[in-house]
Amino acid sequence: MSDLSNTILTALPTIESVLNSHAEYKISLGLRTSKKKVEGFPK
């Protein structure tokens, strides 16, 4: 049982960084698409 909790604790930072980078990617994607709409032509 302690092995399992150790594994989870070790994996948590990795999961967190993956989620953060995914969120940043979606935000930048959203900014890019809103810029396209404002400028009226795709980049």
C-alpha positions as CSV (number, residue, x, y, z in Angstrom):
1,M,0.0,0.0,0.0
2,S,2.8,2.4,0.8
3,D,4.4,1.7,-2.5
4,L,1.2,2.7,-4.3
5,S,0.9,6.0,-2.4
6,N,4.6,6.7,-3.1
7,T,4.0,6.2,-6.8
8,I,0.9,8.5,-6.8
9,L,2.8,11.2,-4.9
10,T,5.7,10.9,-7.4
11,A,3.3,11.1,-10.4
12,L,1.3,14.1,-9.1
13,P,3.8,16.8,-10.1
14,T,4.0,15.3,-13.6
15,I,0.2,15.2,-14.0
16,E,-0.1,18.7,-12.7
17,S,2.5,20.0,-15.2
18,V,0.8,18.2,-18.0
19,L,-2.6,19.7,-17.1
20,N,-1.0,23.2,-16.8
21,S,0.7,23.0,-20.2
22,H,-2.5,21.7,-21.7
23,A,-4.5,24.6,-20.2
24,E,-1.9,27.0,-21.5
25,Y,-2.1,25.4,-25.0
26,K,-5.9,25.7,-25.0
27,I,-5.7,29.4,-23.9
28,S,-3.2,30.3,-26.6
29,L,-5.3,28.4,-29.1
30,G,-8.3,30.4,-28.0
31,L,-6.4,33.7,-28.2
32,R,-5.2,32.8,-31.7
33,T,-8.7,32.0,-33.0
34,S,-10.2,35.2,-31.4
35,K,-7.4,37.2,-33.1
36,K,-8.3,35.6,-36.4
37,K,-12.0,36.6,-36.0
38,V,-10.9,40.2,-35.1
39,E,-8.5,40.6,-38.0
40,G,-10.8,38.8,-40.4
41,F,-8.2,36.6,-42.0
42,P,-6.3,33.4,-40.9
43,K,-2.7,33.6,-39.9
